Amino acid sequence: MAHKILVIDDSNVIRNMVRDMLPKGNFEVLEAKDGVQGLNLIKQERPNLIMLDFLLPKMSGWEVFQNIQLQPALQAIPLVLMSGRKEEVTEKLQEPFEYFEFVQKPFDQAQLITAIKTAMAKAKRRPPAGVAPVAAAPAAASAVTTAPSSNADIQALNAKIASMQAEIDGMKKQMGQILNFIKQRMK
């Protein structure tokens, strides 16, 4: 039985390159040229692996990634994020990448195969859907006991979350800039 690999990339060259680099006969390669088409194919086809470009038309790779993370059945699918600029990915997702793999474009066959194997290994390490990490259990329990009592409370909490997320995103960006600066100085 062939493994289904979904390649979501707006570049026909990249989609064909991935198809050509995979061992013949072992894989059925599905293709999507934008994020919306890619997310639809993920839901319809349930591929064995997803290769996702981070910059896509209609729906970005970041938005596709977020949609995958919201659905436990999709989280279990091994994922390889692709981008020509790693800093675009690390602005949104902090390293080390625990449950997916990243490959920088352009890549060769060895890098592709390694990324696929690593993504599959990382996906196996992911806790089953619905199983919260041990460290998060006390926070979840306290959230239940202090549930908001009105729409105003919920809106206030959502505003606070949005503010905190914006602050976190800003800090990640600053950290990335600091790391890039240090890397440049070390050369």
Buried (B, 14 or more C-beta within 10 A) or exposed (E): EEBBBBBBBBBEEBBBBBBEBBEEEEBBBBBBBBBBBBBEBBEEEEBBBBBBBBBBEBBBBBBBBEBBEEEEEBBBBBBBBBBEEBEBBBBBBBEEBEBBBBBBBEBEEEBBBBBBEBBBEBBEEBEEEEEEEEEEEEEEEEEEEEEEEEEEEEEEEEEEEEEEEEEEEEEBBEBBEEEEEEEEEEE
